[in-house]
Amino acid sequence: MINAIAVDDEPLALELVGTYCSRIGYIDLKQWFTNTSEAASYLKNSAIDLIFLDIQMPDISGIDFYKTLDCNIQVIFTTAYSEYAVEGFNLDAVDYLLKPITFSRFEKAVKKPVITLITLIT
C-alpha cells in the first residue's frame, strides 16, 4: 500500500485526485490540503510515500515546497503549467501530470511509484 497526500489550492482538483485514488487499490490517500503549511505539519508526524503536488500555490510554489522536505517522499506534480516540467524532473519527480488529468494518465503515473517501492524493498 502506498500512503499518499495531495496538496492543491483548488478543492475540485483535490476531489479529482481523491476520486482517482479511490479507484486504485494500492493508493491510500490519507489527507488532502489546500495549503503547504498544513501539509508540512502533517508530514512531520506521518509516514507518507507519495505526494500529489500542485505547482502554482499561493504561499510557496509546489517545487519550492518539495525542496524543503527533508525526507524521501516521492512526488507527482499536478499542474496546468507545462513550463515547470523540466525542473520537476530535475527533482526526480515520479511524474508530471498536466491538468485536466484523465484517469488513464493518472493510473499510468501512479504505477511508477509501485515499481520504485518494490525495487527498494528487494
N, C-alpha and C positions, 0 to 999 in steps of 0.2 A: 504494500500500500504506500502510495506517495502522499505525504501530508503537504498541503498547499494553502497559500493565502492569495488573495487578489487585492491589488491596490489600484484604484482608478477614481478620479474625481467625478466621473459620470455614473450615477446609480444604474442607468439602463445597461451600461457596459458591464458592470459588476453582476447584474442579474443574468446577463447572457453567459458570462463565464460560469456562474453558478449552475445554470441550466445545463450547459455543456459538460461540466464536471460530473453532474449527477447522472449523465448518460454514459460516463466512462467508469467502469467498475473499480479501477485501481487508483483513482484520484479522490482523495478525501479533502474537499475544500473546507478547511477548519473555520475560516473567518474571511470577511472582506472589509476593506477600509476605504474611506473616501479621502483620507489624508495620510501622509507618510509618517507623521509624528505618532499617531495611534498605532500604525503598523510597526514602527520601530520599538515601541513599548511592548507590544505583543511578542515580537521576536526575541526579546531579552529572556523570556521565560518559556518559550515554546520550541519544540523540535519540529522545524519546518524544512522540507526538502526542496520545495519549488515555490517561486513567486510569479504570479501573472502580474506584470507591472506596466502601467501606462507611463509614457514618457513625459507628456505635457501635463504637469501637475502645478497647482497654483503656488505652493510654498517652496518646493525644490523639484527639479526635474527627476524623473524616474532613473535616469542614468546616474545623476549625481547621488541620489539616494542609494542606489545599488553599490556605488563606490564606497559609501560609508559603512556598509555592512562588514562586520569583522567575522564572518563565518563562511561556511562552504555551502551556501544555498544556491541552487540553480535558478535561472531566471528565463522566463519567456516574456519578451516585451510585447505589449499590446498597444498599438498606436495608430493614428490616422496619418502619421508623417513618415514617409519613406526615407527622408534625408538623414535620419539618425541610424539607419541600419548598419552601416559600416562601424560606427562607434559601438553599437550594441554588440556586434560580433567580435569586436576587439576586446570586449569584456567577457568573452566566452559565453555569450548567451546561448541557450539551447536553441532558441528560435526567435523569430521576429514576425509577429502577426499584424498585418495591416487591417484596420477596421474599414468596412464592416467584415467581421470574421465569420466565415462559414463553418459549419460543424465539421465538414470533411477536412478542412485546413487545420482546424483546432485539433482534431483527432491525430492527424499526421504529426503535429508539433509535440503533443504530449507523449507520443510513443518514444521520442528521443530520450527523455529522462529515464524511462524504464530501462532502456538499453544501457545507459550510463550507470545507473544504480546497480544493475545486475553485474556489470563489469567490475565495479568497485567491491562488491561482496565476494566475488570469486577470486 
